[in-house]
Amino acid sequence: MVPRPPSACARARVCPRARQARGRLAQSGLDPVGVHRQMGHARPSITMDLYVHEFETARRRDHVTDRLTAALGGLIESDKF
């Protein structure tokens, strides 16, 4: 079996702070295409492969906020979560 060369992602060394900033960008609520443009990835699928968990976190957070706002009958403002 011939070993495969490392992928571009495996070769790339990303600063942990840059990775954290990119994760926050993915959680910001922007769509994946907008995030992919900001990050400079060649395709949106690359962004989704690397940051799908961040997009899911944002989606779940928005869902919980909506449920809490509905359950409390508008007693709280959703932007405070």
GIQUI-V906517 format. One record per helix or strand. SS is the DSSP state (@ for helix, = for strand). FROM is the first residue (numbers start at 1). TO is the last residue. Records with the same first field share a line. If there is no record, write none. Layout:
BEGIN
SS->FROM-TO / FROM-TO
END
This chain:
BEGIN
@->8-11 / 16-27 / 32-39 / 44-71 / 78-80
END
